[in-house]
Amino acid sequence: MTARLRARDVLMVLAGVAGLLAKRWVAQTPGDLAQSYLGNLVVSFAVYFLVSIAAGNRLNRFMIGIIALAVVEVFEWADGFKIMANVYDPFDYLANALGIALAYMVDVVSTRLIRANSRSS
């Protein structure tokens, strides 16, 4: 993994954390839907990139996505491991999957841009 890709992964984790911290502020505009599911989406997004950092070059994107999805779905199923307040909502599973899908797409696009930029430099 190149330094640029690792820096991108860290930046994406921080973006996910920032999204979680800003959830209440952002949710005032779109309402209850964002309040209910934005946290799941941004945490799942951040978990994808955390798994990517931990995996280094050992796993492909698909496996990173599967592991990240398993982590967030088990967290949901286990009621937050009794660490966080968690209210069961079956749509949380969908929000988690959408967060992983968004992270996957950002990973693909940003990797291509970083590599194209590296070749042209």
MARFIRO-678430 format. One record per residue: residue number from 1; chain; z, y, x of N, C-alpha, C in turn. Coordinates in nm, 3 decimals. Last residue first. Example, Ala and Ser with C-alpha at 12.3 -4.5 7.8 and 13.67 -1.06 7.14 Angstrom:
2
(atom 2 'A' (0.708 -0.225 1.285) (0.714 -0.106 1.367) (0.787 0.003 1.290)),
(atom 1 'A' (0.780 -0.569 1.319) (0.780 -0.450 1.230) (0.780 -0.330 1.320)),
***
This chain:
121
(atom 121 'A' (-1.245 1.224 0.301) (-1.172 1.307 0.399) (-1.208 1.273 0.540)),
(atom 120 'A' (-1.364 1.041 0.142) (-1.438 1.164 0.165) (-1.370 1.253 0.269)),
(atom 119 'A' (-1.174 0.840 0.128) (-1.303 0.811 0.192) (-1.377 0.939 0.227)),
(atom 118 'A' (-0.970 0.968 -0.015) (-0.944 0.922 0.123) (-1.075 0.896 0.197)),
(atom 117 'A' (-1.092 1.004 -0.261) (-1.052 1.122 -0.185) (-1.029 1.085 -0.038)),
(atom 116 'A' (-1.111 0.740 -0.342) (-1.233 0.820 -0.326) (-1.206 0.943 -0.241)),
(atom 115 'A' (-0.838 0.675 -0.356) (-0.924 0.606 -0.260) (-1.053 0.682 -0.238)),
(atom 114 'A' (-0.755 0.848 -0.562) (-0.692 0.856 -0.429) (-0.782 0.793 -0.325)),
(atom 113 'A' (-0.914 0.758 -0.776) (-0.925 0.896 -0.728) (-0.868 0.910 -0.587)),
(atom 112 'A' (-0.825 0.494 -0.802) (-0.966 0.522 -0.773) (-0.983 0.663 -0.717)),
(atom 111 'A' (-0.558 0.544 -0.867) (-0.591 0.468 -0.746) (-0.736 0.494 -0.706)),
(atom 110 'A' (-0.582 0.676 -1.111) (-0.532 0.750 -0.995) (-0.560 0.677 -0.865)),
(atom 109 'A' (-0.688 0.468 -1.276) (-0.762 0.593 -1.254) (-0.714 0.666 -1.129)),
(atom 108 'A' (-0.486 0.266 -1.259) (-0.628 0.239 -1.228) (-0.701 0.368 -1.192)),
(atom 107 'A' (-0.252 0.408 -1.337) (-0.260 0.338 -1.209) (-0.406 0.317 -1.168)),
(atom 106 'A' (-0.316 0.486 -1.595) (-0.291 0.589 -1.494) (-0.302 0.528 -1.354)),
(atom 105 'A' (-0.330 0.228 -1.711) (-0.449 0.314 -1.706) (-0.433 0.425 -1.602)),
(atom 104 'A' (-0.062 0.146 -1.677) (-0.171 0.067 -1.619) (-0.297 0.154 -1.604)),
(atom 103 'A' (0.070 0.336 -1.834) (0.095 0.330 -1.689) (-0.017 0.254 -1.618)),
(atom 102 'A' (-0.029 0.263 -2.086) (-0.055 0.396 -2.032) (-0.036 0.398 -1.881)),
(atom 101 'A' (0.081 0.004 -2.104) (-0.064 0.023 -2.106) (-0.103 0.160 -2.050)),
(atom 100 'A' (0.354 0.066 -2.105) (0.299 -0.015 -1.995) (0.148 0.004 -1.988)),
(atom 99 'A' (0.364 0.209 -2.346) (0.405 0.273 -2.221) (0.351 0.199 -2.100)),
(atom 98 'A' (0.287 0.009 -2.526) (0.201 0.127 -2.509) (0.236 0.202 -2.380)),
(atom 97 'A' (0.507 -0.161 -2.505) (0.375 -0.209 -2.464) (0.279 -0.092 -2.442)),
(atom 96 'A' (0.704 0.008 -2.614) (0.716 -0.041 -2.476) (0.579 -0.085 -2.424)),
(atom 95 'A' (0.608 0.033 -2.875) (0.618 0.153 -2.791) (0.630 0.114 -2.643)),
(atom 94 'A' (0.640 -0.234 -2.957) (0.506 -0.175 -2.949) (0.507 -0.051 -2.860)),
(atom 93 'A' (0.917 -0.252 -2.952) (0.838 -0.343 -2.870) (0.695 -0.291 -2.852)),
(atom 92 'A' (0.990 -0.066 -3.142) (1.022 -0.038 -3.003) (0.941 -0.127 -2.910)),
(atom 91 'A' (0.942 -0.176 -3.387) (0.836 -0.093 -3.331) (0.865 -0.049 -3.188)),
(atom 90 'A' (1.182 -0.301 -3.456) (1.071 -0.383 -3.405) (0.956 -0.301 -3.346)),
(atom 89 'A' (1.481 -0.188 -3.351) (1.365 -0.143 -3.427) (1.247 -0.222 -3.373)),
(atom 88 'A' (1.824 -0.162 -3.301) (1.708 -0.250 -3.311) (1.602 -0.191 -3.402)),
(atom 87 'A' (1.950 0.078 -3.090) (1.938 0.041 -3.230) (1.812 -0.042 -3.242)),
(atom 86 'A' (2.171 0.112 -2.827) (2.038 0.067 -2.864) (2.042 0.026 -3.011)),
(atom 85 'A' (2.332 0.253 -2.560) (2.329 0.244 -2.705) (2.186 0.213 -2.748)),
(atom 84 'A' (2.350 0.046 -2.268) (2.305 0.167 -2.337) (2.314 0.145 -2.488)),
(atom 83 'A' (2.465 -0.196 -2.212) (2.489 -0.083 -2.121) (2.458 0.048 -2.193)),
(atom 82 'A' (2.394 -0.421 -2.343) (2.523 -0.360 -2.382) (2.562 -0.246 -2.289)),
(atom 81 'A' (2.136 -0.468 -2.288) (2.234 -0.536 -2.203) (2.375 -0.480 -2.226)),
(atom 80 'A' (1.987 -0.368 -2.497) (2.020 -0.278 -2.387) (2.121 -0.334 -2.290)),
(atom 79 'A' (1.952 -0.602 -2.651) (2.026 -0.487 -2.702) (2.078 -0.398 -2.590)),
(atom 78 'A' (1.778 -0.786 -2.561) (1.919 -0.805 -2.525) (2.005 -0.687 -2.566)),
(atom 77 'A' (1.534 -0.676 -2.638) (1.582 -0.795 -2.706) (1.732 -0.816 -2.683)),
(atom 76 'A' (1.510 -0.469 -2.446) (1.514 -0.439 -2.589) (1.578 -0.555 -2.667)),
(atom 75 'A' (1.505 -0.619 -2.211) (1.606 -0.515 -2.228) (1.622 -0.483 -2.376)),
(atom 74 'A' (1.275 -0.765 -2.262) (1.403 -0.836 -2.255) (1.518 -0.737 -2.270)),
(atom 73 'A' (1.092 -0.551 -2.249) (1.107 -0.626 -2.374) (1.236 -0.706 -2.375)),
(atom 72 'A' (1.114 -0.463 -1.985) (1.150 -0.372 -2.094) (1.168 -0.445 -2.227)),
(atom 71 'A' (1.039 -0.702 -1.843) (1.166 -0.632 -1.818) (1.206 -0.547 -1.938)),
(atom 70 'A' (0.783 -0.759 -1.941) (0.893 -0.855 -1.961) (1.028 -0.787 -1.943)),
(atom 69 'A' (0.645 -0.535 -1.846) (0.658 -0.557 -1.990) (0.771 -0.654 -2.020)),
(atom 68 'A' (0.665 -0.584 -1.570) (0.724 -0.463 -1.628) (0.744 -0.479 -1.779)),
(atom 67 'A' (0.519 -0.825 -1.555) (0.660 -0.821 -1.515) (0.730 -0.700 -1.576)),
(atom 66 'A' (0.266 -0.737 -1.645) (0.336 -0.847 -1.714) (0.486 -0.843 -1.681)),
(atom 65 'A' (0.203 -0.536 -1.454) (0.216 -0.504 -1.596) (0.293 -0.609 -1.673)),
(atom 64 'A' (0.187 -0.695 -1.225) (0.286 -0.585 -1.231) (0.310 -0.547 -1.376)),
(atom 63 'A' (-0.028 -0.853 -1.295) (0.103 -0.915 -1.280) (0.214 -0.809 -1.283)),
(atom 62 'A' (-0.229 -0.653 -1.296) (-0.202 -0.732 -1.417) (-0.062 -0.794 -1.410)),
(atom 61 'A' (-0.233 -0.558 -1.032) (-0.189 -0.471 -1.142) (-0.151 -0.551 -1.267)),
(atom 60 'A' (-0.102 -0.813 -0.808) (-0.208 -0.729 -0.863) (-0.154 -0.650 -0.983)),
(atom 59 'A' (0.142 -0.821 -0.543) (0.099 -0.852 -0.679) (-0.016 -0.761 -0.720)),
(atom 58 'A' (0.194 -0.734 -0.282) (0.202 -0.877 -0.312) (0.149 -0.914 -0.449)),
(atom 57 'A' (0.215 -0.480 -0.190) (0.079 -0.534 -0.201) (0.078 -0.681 -0.244)),
(atom 56 'A' (0.493 -0.393 -0.380) (0.410 -0.357 -0.265) (0.268 -0.409 -0.286)),
(atom 55 'A' (0.690 -0.444 -0.567) (0.592 -0.550 -0.536) (0.511 -0.520 -0.411)),
(atom 54 'A' (0.830 -0.206 -0.592) (0.899 -0.325 -0.544) (0.801 -0.434 -0.500)),
(atom 53 'A' (0.628 -0.042 -0.697) (0.691 -0.009 -0.568) (0.757 -0.133 -0.509)),
(atom 52 'A' (0.581 -0.175 -0.939) (0.472 -0.158 -0.842) (0.528 -0.128 -0.703)),
(atom 51 'A' (0.823 -0.142 -1.066) (0.781 -0.278 -1.030) (0.671 -0.271 -0.925)),
(atom 50 'A' (0.804 0.135 -1.101) (0.914 0.078 -1.022) (0.879 -0.064 -0.976)),
(atom 49 'A' (0.583 0.151 -1.269) (0.569 0.200 -1.133) (0.686 0.157 -1.044)),
(atom 48 'A' (0.696 0.032 -1.501) (0.572 -0.020 -1.442) (0.561 0.023 -1.296)),
(atom 47 'A' (0.909 0.205 -1.553) (0.938 0.068 -1.508) (0.814 0.006 -1.444)),
(atom 46 'A' (0.777 0.433 -1.652) (0.848 0.439 -1.523) (0.875 0.299 -1.467)),
(atom 45 'A' (0.679 0.328 -1.895) (0.588 0.387 -1.797) (0.652 0.386 -1.659)),
(atom 44 'A' (0.920 0.269 -2.020) (0.828 0.161 -1.987) (0.727 0.206 -1.882)),
(atom 43 'A' (1.013 0.531 -2.051) (1.089 0.437 -1.967) (0.999 0.321 -1.927)),
(atom 42 'A' (0.822 0.636 -2.225) (0.834 0.691 -2.089) (0.915 0.600 -1.997)),
(atom 41 'A' (0.851 0.471 -2.459) (0.722 0.489 -2.392) (0.740 0.535 -2.248)),
(atom 40 'A' (1.119 0.498 -2.531) (1.065 0.366 -2.496) (0.937 0.380 -2.416)),
(atom 39 'A' (1.121 0.775 -2.587) (1.205 0.719 -2.482) (1.156 0.583 -2.436)),
(atom 38 'A' (0.951 0.792 -2.809) (0.912 0.855 -2.683) (0.993 0.799 -2.566)),
(atom 37 'A' (1.053 0.688 -3.050) (0.975 0.602 -2.961) (0.936 0.663 -2.827)),
(atom 36 'A' (1.214 0.871 -3.197) (1.241 0.728 -3.202) (1.175 0.649 -3.089)),
(atom 35 'A' (1.107 1.121 -3.150) (1.249 1.098 -3.123) (1.280 0.949 -3.114)),
(atom 34 'A' (0.847 1.084 -3.244) (0.870 1.105 -3.101) (1.015 1.077 -3.065)),
(atom 33 'A' (0.911 1.056 -3.518) (0.833 0.954 -3.448) (0.856 0.964 -3.297)),
(atom 32 'A' (1.043 1.294 -3.595) (1.116 1.167 -3.584) (1.041 1.060 -3.507)),
(atom 31 'A' (0.856 1.551 -3.423) (0.953 1.501 -3.519) (1.010 1.364 -3.489)),
(atom 30 'A' (0.690 1.708 -3.264) (0.629 1.606 -3.348) (0.726 1.537 -3.444)),
(atom 29 'A' (0.904 1.906 -3.177) (0.773 1.941 -3.230) (0.715 1.831 -3.317)),
(atom 28 'A' (1.129 1.780 -3.088) (1.145 1.882 -3.190) (1.011 1.918 -3.253)),
(atom 27 'A' (1.070 1.615 -2.876) (1.072 1.556 -3.009) (1.089 1.659 -3.120)),
(atom 26 'A' (1.110 1.769 -2.650) (0.973 1.740 -2.691) (0.970 1.691 -2.835)),
(atom 25 'A' (1.393 1.764 -2.642) (1.321 1.891 -2.649) (1.179 1.870 -2.701)),
(atom 24 'A' (1.445 1.489 -2.621) (1.498 1.566 -2.735) (1.424 1.699 -2.752)),
(atom 23 'A' (1.306 1.424 -2.376) (1.274 1.363 -2.505) (1.323 1.446 -2.623)),
(atom 22 'A' (1.350 1.493 -2.118) (1.295 1.597 -2.205) (1.270 1.547 -2.347)),
(atom 21 'A' (1.433 1.256 -2.001) (1.527 1.368 -2.008) (1.481 1.477 -2.105)),
(atom 20 'A' (1.194 1.112 -2.021) (1.313 1.065 -2.092) (1.414 1.178 -2.107)),
(atom 19 'A' (1.029 1.265 -1.854) (0.996 1.248 -1.995) (1.115 1.202 -2.077)),
(atom 18 'A' (1.160 1.225 -1.612) (1.154 1.360 -1.670) (1.120 1.354 -1.818)),
(atom 17 'A' (1.107 0.953 -1.582) (1.246 0.998 -1.595) (1.250 1.138 -1.657)),
(atom 16 'A' (0.827 0.965 -1.554) (0.888 0.889 -1.662) (1.032 0.932 -1.688)),
(atom 15 'A' (0.809 1.117 -1.323) (0.749 1.169 -1.446) (0.808 1.096 -1.567)),
(atom 14 'A' (0.926 0.941 -1.140) (0.993 1.068 -1.171) (0.938 1.131 -1.298)),
(atom 13 'A' (0.726 0.748 -1.142) (0.862 0.713 -1.184) (0.937 0.840 -1.223)),
(atom 12 'A' (0.517 0.902 -1.036) (0.505 0.850 -1.173) (0.641 0.806 -1.227)),
(atom 11 'A' (0.611 0.947 -0.776) (0.588 1.061 -0.865) (0.579 1.016 -1.012)),
(atom 10 'A' (0.606 0.685 -0.680) (0.734 0.756 -0.691) (0.721 0.874 -0.786)),
(atom 9 'A' (0.328 0.642 -0.688) (0.419 0.558 -0.765) (0.554 0.627 -0.785)),
(atom 8 'A' (0.237 0.837 -0.505) (0.195 0.844 -0.646) (0.290 0.762 -0.733)),
(atom 7 'A' (0.349 0.734 -0.272) (0.393 0.865 -0.320) (0.355 0.883 -0.467)),
(atom 6 'A' (0.197 0.499 -0.258) (0.343 0.490 -0.273) (0.398 0.623 -0.325)),
(atom 5 'A' (-0.056 0.608 -0.220) (-0.029 0.529 -0.340) (0.121 0.516 -0.364)),
(atom 4 'A' (-0.018 0.736 0.028) (-0.055 0.815 -0.090) (-0.026 0.739 -0.220)),
(atom 3 'A' (0.035 0.522 0.196) (0.140 0.622 0.173) (0.109 0.706 0.049)),
(atom 2 'A' (-0.092 0.213 0.060) (-0.101 0.333 0.142) (0.012 0.429 0.107)),
(atom 1 'A' (0.000 -0.118 0.085) (0.000 0.000 0.000) (0.000 0.124 0.089)),
***
